[in-house]
Amino acid sequence: MKSTIIFLFLFPISIFTFAQSKDFLLLKRGANVRSQIRFYPGEQITYKSAKLGYYVTDVIKEFSDDYVYLSENILSLNDIEAIAIRKKDRRNGTLTAFNSLILGAGVILLTVDGLNSVYHEGEFSIDKGVGITGGILVATGIAMLPLRYKTFKNQGRNKLQIIRMRMPD
């Protein structure tokens, strides 16, 4: 009975893991798997080409060995100078959460101390140490707002690879 339940639970998971046969564009920064970003056909990509010199947003249609076929362009991997990854990089979510935590802690600390003084003393005041600590937290949170991973530059250790997962016809 237990083996049947385990089989019924693991069988659909194994089918889904082996059924993934999609091509994708891999943005690789070093050997760390967490810093890898994948773009699949049908996704939007914002890139800076060596020929154009400015960022263009387009939709990926398909891949060949050395080319990315977009809805309005065909792009070689060697022509790509940078790719905008602000919305795609998972690490930006971590930075946003950490930033929200610091800002929230500073605001809550100042609010709680102000409400506590109103309750106990009948007037609004903030203790000097609490004000300094809360101010440092709020200032750190505001200073961290622009910290994000914005672009992936195709130079140095950074590599662009097209991964073909389908069997040749």
C-alpha positions, 0 to 999 in steps of 0.5 A, spaced: 500 500 500 505 504 501 509 503 495 503 504 491 502 511 494 509 513 493 509 511 486 502 515 485 506 521 488 512 520 485 510 518 478 507 525 475 513 529 478 518 525 474 514 525 468 514 533 469 521 533 470 523 529 464 518 532 459 521 539 459 524 540 452 524 547 451 530 551 448 532 557 452 537 563 452 542 562 459 545 568 462 551 565 466 555 569 471 560 565 474 559 557 476 553 559 481 546 556 479 543 562 483 545 567 478 543 564 472 537 567 468 533 564 463 529 567 457 524 562 454 521 563 447 515 567 448 518 572 453 520 579 452 527 581 452 530 588 453 537 588 450 542 593 447 546 591 441 552 593 438 549 595 432 544 599 435 547 602 441 541 603 445 536 598 448 530 595 444 525 591 447 522 585 443 519 578 444 523 571 443 520 567 438 525 561 437 533 559 437 538 556 433 545 554 434 548 562 434 542 566 433 536 568 437 530 570 433 525 575 435 519 578 433 522 584 429 529 582 429 534 576 428 540 577 433 547 574 434 550 572 441 556 576 439 552 582 437 549 583 444 552 588 449 547 588 455 541 585 457 536 588 462 534 584 467 531 588 472 524 584 472 527 577 471 533 577 476 531 573 483 536 577 487 532 583 486 526 580 490 531 579 495 533 586 495 526 589 495 524 584 501 531 586 505 529 593 503 522 593 506 524 590 512 529 595 514 524 601 512 519 598 516 523 596 522 525 604 522 518 606 521 515 601 526 520 603 531 519 611 531 511 610 531 511 605 537 516 610 541 511 616 539 505 612 541 508 609 547 510 616 549 503 619 548 500 613 552 505 614 558 506 621 558 500 624 555 504 628 549 508 626 543 516 625 544 521 620 541 527 618 545 534 620 543 537 613 542 530 611 539 530 617 534 537 616 532 536 608 531 530 609 527 533 615 523 539 610 521 534 604 519 530 609 515 536 612 512 539 606 510 532 603 507 532 609 503 539 609 501 538 602 499 532 603 494 536 604 488 540 598 489 538 593 484 541 588 479 539 592 472 543 589 466 547 583 464 553 585 460 556 580 455 563 581 457 568 578 462 566 572 466 559 573 464 557 568 458 551 568 454 549 561 451 543 558 447 541 551 450 537 547 446 533 541 449 530 538 443 532 532 439 534 534 432 529 532 427 
